[in-house]
Amino acid sequence: MIKVHILTENIAGKTFLAEHGLSYLIEIDGEKILFDTGHSDVFLKNALKLGFDIESQVEQVVLSHGHWDHGNGLIHLENKKLLTHPGAFVKRYSKRDHSYNGLNLSKVELESRFRLTTSSVPVKITPGLWYLGEIPRKNDFENQSTSFELEDFSDDFLPDDSALAAVENNELVIISGCSHSGICNICEYAKEVTGISKIKAVMGGLHLKEQNDQTLRTIDYFAQNKVETIIPSHCTDLPALSAFFDAFKIPSVKTGMSFTFEN
């Protein structure tokens, strides 16, 4: 059984706090894994409301990529294992106004706070949970443009963007942070890494903004793969969410919610 608890999300649920960001607490194989931290201590406060003490109950933290809204909450943690891509620490900016959107802690600072491991190749975290490392970008409709740039104003396609692949009864549960690398690319690589072809569920940020070709082809990919549960959140904007709702009757994701995947 896999459980995913929404600690940080753009929309607040009940008495829980919200912010622009993402943080999930994943229960699998008797362990609790923290996936991203949002950008403040909201994830810690919401975890306590759900009955979890991150400080004492979580040993492993995974950072999906080096953006502020996924990793700046790391400043509220220390003395834990931290796993991410080696490219997560570059200085990166928005093309719109060159405002900074990278991490507020440098690699040196994170190494002093955590037992840091960086990997561009897949890492098996528990018997049923994989960190996918760098995602091969094979689809011709994903990751074709970017709204981000590096310090020298060159395009930033976020090669560090990764995701998790959880295995439940020989089926995959794909958990993404932002899917800058393309959620279909992520799903195909998860199949390759795990050797499992059946996708039971996909959840997380999909970085789809409009009802455009990429969104429609992503919906078609999920339909062709007969994905049972689709839970887009965070950086999936309303026009895309509307298309997903029409196709799959998706839930509206809010802080404090929990999702269970089992057969």
N, C-alpha and C positions, 0 to 999 in steps of 0.2 A: 504493500500500500504506500502511496505517495500523497503527502499533504503539502499544500502550498498556502502560506498565510500572507496576506497583503499588508505589509507594514508601512510602506510609503507608496502613494499614488496621487494623481492629480485631483481626484475627487474624494471628498470626505464621506465616510459612512458613519451613521449614528453619532456617537460621541467621540469618534476618533478624529485625529488631526490629519491634515493633508497638505501637500506642497507639490510643486512641479518636480517630479522625480520618481524613482522606482526603488523599492527594496522588498524582497521576498524572503521569508523564512521557510526553508524546505525541510520537511521531515522524511527521511528515507533511510532504510537499512539500520534503524535504531540510532541514527545521528541527526543532528540539526545543523543545516548549512545555511549561512547567510549569503544571499545573492544580491549584491549592490546595497547601498546605504542611503540613497537619496542625498540631499545636500545639507541636512542639519541633523539634530537629534530626534526628529519626529519618529524615525524607525524604532528608537529605543523606547520612547513613550508609548507608542502604539503596541509594541511587543508586550510591555508590562500590562497593558489593558487586556491583552489576550492571554495573559498568564505565563508569559515567557520572560526570563531574565537573560538577555543576550550575553551579558558579562560572564555569567557563570555557566550557561548552558551551551554556548556556541564556541567551538574551537576553530572551525574552518570558515573563512570568508572568501568569496569569489567576486572579483570585480569584472563586469562584462566588458567595459571599455573606459577610456580615460576622459570622460566628460563630467563636468562639475555636478550635474543633477543625479549622477549615479555613484560618485565617489567622494564628494566632499564631506559626507558624514563619517568618513574614516577617521577624522580628527577626534571623534568621540570614542574611539576604540584603541586598544593596544594589547600587546602580548598575545596575539593570535596568529594563526597561519593565514597568509594572504596569497591568493593565486590570481594572476592576471597575465595578459600578453605583454611582452617586453616593450611594445610600442605605446603603451598606455600613458607614458609620462611626458610626451612631447608637449610643447606649448602650442595650443590650437585656438582658433578664433572663428567668429561668425563672419561670413562674407558681407553681410548687410552693413555692419558698422565696425568691423574688426574688433569687436568686444571679445574679451577673453572668455573661453568656455572650457578650458582644460581643468586639471586637478589643482587644488590649492596647496597640496603637499607634494614636494618633489620626491623622486625615487630615493634619494639619500635619506630624507625625512621618514619615508615609509619603511625603509630598511631598519631605521632605528626604533620604530614603533612595533613592527611586525616581523614574523618569520616569513620573509617574502620569497615566493617562488614565481618566476616568470617562465612562460612556455608558449611557443608558437605552434606546438604540436599537441594533440589531445592528451589529457591526463585523466586517469581513472581515480576519482575521489573516494567513492565507496563501491562495493560490488555492483551497484545498479545505477551509478551516477557518473557521467563523463563531462568534463570540461573540454570543449571542442577545439580550443586553440584558434589558430588563424583559419578563416573560412575560405575555401576556394570559390572564386567568383566566376561561375560558368554560364549563368543565365544571361541572355541578351536583353532582358527587360528590367534587370535589377542593377543598382549601383552604377548607373550610367552618368549621373551628375551628382554634385555635392554642393551644399550650402555652407560648407566649412573650409577654412584655409589655415595654412601653417604661418609661422612667424614671417616668412619671406613672401607671403601672399600666394604661394603655390597651392594647388588644390589639395585638400585633405580628405581622402576617401576612407579614413579610419580603418586601416588594416588590422588594428587591434580589436575591432568589434567581434565578440564571440558570444557563445550561448552555452546552455547546459542541455544534455540529453539524458533523461532518466528512463530506466527500463522497468516496466511493470508487466509481468506475465508475458514476456516476449513481444511487448508492444512499447512504442516510444511515446514519451511525454517530452515535448520540446519546450524549453523555458528560455525566452530571449530577454535581453535588456532593452535594446533599441532596434536591432536588426538593420543596422547601417549596411551590413554586408548582404542583405537580402534574405528574407525569411525562407524563401524557397531554396536558395543556396544553402542556408543553414540546415534545413530539413534533409536535403539530399546528402550533405556531408555527414549528418548524424546517422543516416542509414549506412553510409560507407564505414564509418568508424565503429559502429556497434554490430554491424552485420544483420541488423533487424530492419525489415522493410515496411512493417505496419506502423503507421503513426496514429496513436490513439487520441492525442490532444496536442494543441499548440497554444501557448499563452505567453503574454508579455508585450512589450513595445514592438510594433511592426514598422514604424516610421513610414507610414502611408498617409498622405495628406489629402488627396483628391480622389474622385471617382474617375481615375484615368486608366491608361492601358496597364500600368503596373498593378494597380489595385484589382482590376478585373481579371488579369491573368493570374494573380495570386489566389483570388477566389476560385478560379477554375482549377488551379493546382490542388487546392484543398479538397475540392469536390472530386476530382479524378482520383485522389489518394484516399478518398472515403474517410477523412479525418472526422472522428465522432464529436469532439469538443474543441471549439475555437474561442479563445478568451483574449481578444486584443485590448490593449490598455495604453496608458501613458502617452506616447508620442504618436498614437494613431488618431488622426484628427476626425472631426465630425462627419465630413463628407464620406470618408472611407468607412468609418464606423456604420454609417447609414447603409452603405452597400453591403457590408458584412451582416448587418441585422436582417436585411431583406433576404440574403442568401442562407443564413444559418441561425437566425434568431439568437444572437449572442447576448450574454449578460452585460450589464453595465458594471464595470469593476470599480469598487470603492475600498478605501482603507478599512481594515478590520474584517474583511471577508476572508473566508478560507475555502479552498477547493480540494476535494479528495478524489484521487484516481485509483480505482481498484476494479478487479473483475469479480 
